[in-house]
Amino acid sequence: MAKRRRLLLDNYPEILTVADFQEYLNLGKSQAYEIVNREHFPKIKIKKKIIIYKENFKEWLSSNGNFIK
């Protein structure tokens, strides 16, 4: 059975993974990593792991509405 998308950001945990980011924006894996690895994207890298605070992501999303190119 296909995994259901969580349509509201409120349904996600306070700390997002790249997979959460990918699912929320309905992106492919490589496109998600391309965006997350941009210089001004609000992420924290811990060794090879990337985490995204939901509140920082909301702020970024509201000020970067045309981010996918």
N, C-alpha and C positions, 0 to 999 in steps of 0.2 A: 504494500500500500504506500502511496506517495506521502511524503512528509508534508504536513500542513504548514503554510507560512503564517507567522505571527504578524498580522498586519499592523498592529499598533506598537510603536517603540516602547510604550509602557509595559508591554508584555515580555520585554527582554530584561535580563539581569542588569544591575548597576555597572558591572564591568563586562564589556563586550569582547568577544573574540573576533578575529577576522571572518570566521565562518558566520557569526551572528550578523556582522556588517554586510557580508555577501548576501545572506538570506534576506535581510531587511530591504536591501536595495535591488534584489533580484539580479545580481551580477554574476558573471562567471568568475571562477577562482583567480585567473590571471588578471582580470580587470580589477577585482577587489584588491589584490596585492599591489597593483600599479598605483591605485589611488592612495592606499594606506601608506605606501612608502614615499609619497611626496613629502617634500621638506616641511610644509606648513600643516600637514594633517596632524590632529591631536592624538598621538599614540604614545605609548611607553613601551620600549623594547627592554626585555629582561632576557639576556642572552639571545636565544633565537625566538623566544615567545613575544608576541605583540598583543598588548591589551589596550582597550579603548574605553575611557570612562564615558558612560552614556551621556552625562550632562555636557561634557566637552564636545561630544559628537553632535548633540542637538544644536549647540551654539555654532559649530562649524557648518552644519547642514543649513541652518537658517541664513548664514552669511555667504554660502557658496552654492546657491541653488543651481548653478549651471556648471557644476564641477566635472561632469562626465563628458569628455570630448574624444 
